[in-house]
Amino acid sequence: MPLKPPSRRKNDPERTKADILDVATVEFATHGLAGGRIDAIAEKTRTSKRMIYYYFGGKEDLYLAVLERSYRQIRTIEADLELQEMPPEKALRILIAATFDYDEANPDFIRLVSSENINYAAHMHRSESLRDLNVSIINTLAAILARGAAEGVFKRNADPIDVHMLISAFCFFRVSNRHTFGTIFRRDLSEPTLLGHHKQMIVDVVLGYLMTPGDEPEICR
């Protein structure tokens, strides 16, 4: 017989689930799946383990829900930019800046993805929605690249997945490696002037790559 959630929260289940996901995001980003504790999440949300299990199932299911929501947030931000109405160069500039700003503002997202990579994306493999969610950014980039090529702005026949990887790699690395990189080279990657410089740098790198004539290997098309 299925569990019923305690009555004190029954009038606002969506708010309760959102609160649980907020706290679980921090818990799993800080301690990973193995170290994250449902007891700690329940205590910080002033709810119960029973309610968490009712809404999300087990610990691994909650962890997967956190991952899915984290990716959904960045994909939603991208969709809200309405890039399809913009000239291709402007659209790409804005998309890169949005990626850069999201990663900078959401270090928990970076930690979650890093942790999942350590575990060979074992939990992502269980999620059909994650694959479906992330198709949107590739479709968006493909449309921008096609418009840019048609207008003669972009000269390179680039693979949208490669372009996505190029953008993500730089934006992700700045956050994931900021402490080690900053310690080794004595640079504060969160310093505003350096932050602005890096944002402009990745925009220039991507646009410079696309504006340079060249073809990608067949394997990438």
VEXDREN-2710 file (C-alpha; in Angstrom, 1 decimal):
% VEXDREN-2710
k/r/px/py/pz
1/MET/0.0/0.0/0.0
2/PRO/1.6/3.4/-1.0
3/LEU/2.6/5.8/1.6
4/LYS/0.7/9.0/2.2
5/PRO/2.6/12.2/2.9
6/PRO/2.0/13.8/6.3
7/SER/-1.0/16.1/6.3
8/ARG/0.8/19.2/7.5
9/ARG/2.4/19.7/4.0
10/LYS/-0.4/18.3/1.9
11/ASN/-1.7/21.7/0.8
12/ASP/1.6/22.7/-1.0
13/PRO/3.3/19.6/-2.3
14/GLU/5.1/21.4/-5.1
15/ARG/6.7/23.8/-2.7
16/THR/7.7/21.0/-0.4
17/LYS/9.3/19.1/-3.3
18/ALA/11.1/22.3/-4.4
19/ASP/12.4/22.8/-0.9
20/ILE/13.7/19.2/-0.7
21/LEU/15.4/19.6/-4.0
22/ASP/17.0/22.9/-3.0
23/VAL/18.5/21.3/0.1
24/ALA/19.4/18.0/-1.5
25/THR/21.3/19.9/-4.3
26/VAL/23.6/21.5/-1.6
27/GLU/23.9/18.2/0.3
28/PHE/24.8/16.1/-2.7
29/ALA/27.1/18.8/-4.2
30/THR/29.0/19.0/-0.9
31/HIS/29.1/15.3/0.0
32/GLY/28.4/13.4/-3.2
33/LEU/25.8/10.7/-3.4
34/ALA/27.7/8.3/-1.0
35/GLY/28.2/11.0/1.7
36/GLY/24.9/12.8/1.3
37/ARG/22.4/12.0/4.1
38/ILE/18.7/11.9/3.8
39/ASP/18.5/12.6/7.6
40/ALA/20.3/15.9/7.0
41/ILE/18.0/16.9/4.1
42/ALA/15.0/16.1/6.2
43/GLU/16.3/18.1/9.1
44/LYS/17.1/21.2/7.0
45/THR/13.7/21.1/5.3
46/ARG/11.9/20.5/8.6
47/THR/10.2/17.5/7.0
48/SER/10.7/13.8/7.4
49/LYS/12.5/11.0/5.7
50/ARG/9.1/9.4/5.1
51/MET/7.9/12.4/3.1
52/ILE/11.1/12.5/1.0
53/TYR/10.7/8.8/0.2
54/TYR/7.1/9.4/-0.7
55/TYR/7.9/12.1/-3.2
56/PHE/11.2/10.9/-4.6
57/GLY/11.6/7.2/-3.8
58/GLY/15.1/6.2/-2.5
59/LYS/18.2/8.2/-2.1
60/GLU/19.5/7.5/-5.6
61/ASP/16.2/8.6/-7.1
62/LEU/16.4/11.9/-5.2
63/TYR/20.0/12.4/-6.4
64/LEU/18.8/11.8/-10.0
65/ALA/16.0/14.3/-9.5
66/VAL/18.5/16.9/-8.4
67/LEU/20.7/16.2/-11.5
68/GLU/17.7/16.5/-13.8
69/ARG/16.5/19.7/-12.2
70/SER/20.0/21.2/-12.5
71/TYR/20.2/20.6/-16.2
72/ARG/16.6/21.7/-16.7
73/GLN/17.4/25.0/-15.2
74/ILE/20.2/25.9/-17.6
75/ARG/18.2/24.6/-20.6
76/THR/15.2/26.7/-19.5
77/ILE/17.4/29.8/-19.3
78/GLU/18.7/29.1/-22.8
79/ALA/15.2/28.7/-24.2
80/ASP/14.1/32.0/-22.6
81/LEU/16.8/33.9/-24.4
82/GLU/14.7/33.7/-27.7
83/LEU/17.9/33.4/-29.7
84/GLN/16.1/32.3/-32.9
85/GLU/15.0/36.0/-33.4
86/MET/18.6/37.3/-33.3
87/PRO/21.4/37.7/-35.8
88/PRO/23.6/34.6/-35.5
89/GLU/26.7/36.3/-34.1
90/LYS/24.7/38.2/-31.5
91/ALA/22.8/35.0/-30.6
92/LEU/26.0/33.1/-30.0
93/ARG/27.5/35.9/-27.9
94/ILE/24.4/35.9/-25.7
95/LEU/24.3/32.1/-25.4
96/ILE/28.0/31.9/-24.4
97/ALA/27.5/34.7/-21.9
98/ALA/24.5/32.9/-20.4
99/THR/26.5/29.7/-20.0
100/PHE/29.4/31.5/-18.5
101/ASP/27.2/33.4/-16.0
102/TYR/25.2/30.2/-15.1
103/ASP/28.3/28.2/-14.3
104/GLU/29.8/31.1/-12.3
105/ALA/26.6/31.5/-10.3
106/ASN/26.0/27.8/-9.7
107/PRO/29.0/26.1/-8.3
108/ASP/26.8/23.3/-6.9
109/PHE/25.9/22.4/-10.5
110/ILE/29.6/22.1/-11.3
111/ARG/30.2/19.9/-8.3
112/LEU/27.3/17.6/-9.1
113/VAL/28.5/17.1/-12.7
114/SER/32.0/16.6/-11.5
115/SER/30.9/14.0/-9.0
116/GLU/28.8/12.2/-11.7
117/ASN/31.8/12.1/-14.0
118/ILE/33.9/10.4/-11.2
119/ASN/31.1/7.8/-11.1
120/TYR/31.2/7.3/-14.9
121/ALA/27.7/8.9/-15.3
122/ALA/26.2/5.8/-13.7
123/HIS/23.1/7.6/-12.6
124/MET/22.7/9.7/-15.7
125/HIS/22.4/6.5/-17.7
126/ARG/19.1/5.8/-15.9
127/SER/17.5/9.0/-17.0
128/GLU/15.8/9.3/-20.4
129/SER/14.8/12.9/-19.6
130/LEU/18.4/14.0/-19.2
131/ARG/19.1/13.0/-22.8
132/ASP/15.9/14.6/-24.0
133/LEU/16.6/17.8/-22.1
134/ASN/20.1/18.3/-23.5
135/VAL/19.1/17.8/-27.1
136/SER/17.7/21.4/-27.0
137/ILE/21.0/23.1/-26.7
138/ILE/22.4/21.2/-29.6
139/ASN/19.4/22.0/-31.7
140/THR/19.7/25.7/-30.7
141/LEU/23.4/25.8/-31.7
142/ALA/22.8/23.9/-34.9
143/ALA/20.2/26.6/-35.9
144/ILE/22.5/29.4/-35.0
145/LEU/25.4/27.9/-37.0
146/ALA/23.1/27.2/-40.0
147/ARG/21.9/30.9/-40.0
148/GLY/25.5/32.1/-39.6
149/ALA/26.7/30.0/-42.6
150/ALA/23.8/31.0/-44.8
151/GLU/24.5/34.7/-44.1
152/GLY/28.2/34.3/-44.6
153/VAL/29.1/35.2/-41.0
154/PHE/30.5/31.8/-40.1
155/LYS/33.0/30.2/-42.5
156/ARG/33.7/26.9/-40.7
157/ASN/31.4/23.9/-41.2
158/ALA/31.4/23.2/-37.4
159/ASP/29.7/20.4/-35.5
160/PRO/27.2/21.9/-32.9
161/ILE/28.3/19.3/-30.3
162/ASP/31.9/20.4/-30.7
163/VAL/30.9/24.0/-30.3
164/HIS/28.9/23.2/-27.2
165/MET/31.9/21.3/-25.8
166/LEU/34.2/24.2/-26.5
167/ILE/31.9/26.6/-24.7
168/SER/31.2/24.3/-21.8
169/ALA/34.8/23.3/-21.3
170/PHE/36.1/26.8/-20.6
171/CYS/33.1/27.9/-18.5
172/PHE/33.1/24.7/-16.5
173/PHE/36.8/24.6/-15.9
174/ARG/36.9/28.1/-14.4
175/VAL/34.6/27.0/-11.7
176/SER/35.5/23.3/-11.2
177/ASN/39.3/24.1/-11.0
178/ARG/39.3/27.6/-9.6
179/HIS/40.8/26.6/-6.3
180/THR/43.7/24.5/-7.6
181/PHE/44.3/26.8/-10.6
182/GLY/44.1/29.9/-8.4
183/THR/46.5/28.5/-5.9
184/ILE/49.0/27.4/-8.4
185/PHE/49.0/30.6/-10.5
186/ARG/48.0/33.0/-7.7
187/ARG/45.0/34.3/-9.5
188/ASP/41.5/34.9/-8.1
189/LEU/39.2/33.7/-10.9
190/SER/36.2/35.4/-9.2
191/GLU/37.8/38.8/-9.3
192/PRO/35.4/41.0/-11.4
193/THR/38.0/42.3/-13.9
194/LEU/39.4/38.9/-14.6
195/LEU/35.8/37.5/-14.8
196/GLY/34.9/40.0/-17.5
197/HIS/38.1/39.3/-19.3
198/HIS/37.4/35.6/-19.4
199/LYS/33.9/36.0/-20.5
200/GLN/35.0/38.1/-23.5
201/MET/37.9/35.7/-24.2
202/ILE/35.6/32.6/-24.6
203/VAL/33.3/34.6/-26.8
204/ASP/36.2/35.7/-29.0
205/VAL/37.7/32.2/-29.1
206/VAL/34.4/30.6/-30.3
207/LEU/33.6/33.3/-32.8
208/GLY/37.2/33.3/-34.1
209/TYR/37.0/29.6/-34.6
210/LEU/33.7/29.8/-36.5
211/MET/34.8/32.7/-38.6
212/THR/38.0/30.8/-39.8
213/PRO/37.3/28.6/-42.9
214/GLY/37.6/24.9/-42.3
215/ASP/35.7/21.6/-42.4
216/GLU/35.2/19.2/-39.5
217/PRO/36.1/15.5/-39.9
218/GLU/33.2/13.3/-41.3
219/ILE/32.9/11.6/-37.9
220/CYS/31.6/14.9/-36.5
221/ARG/28.8/15.4/-39.0
END
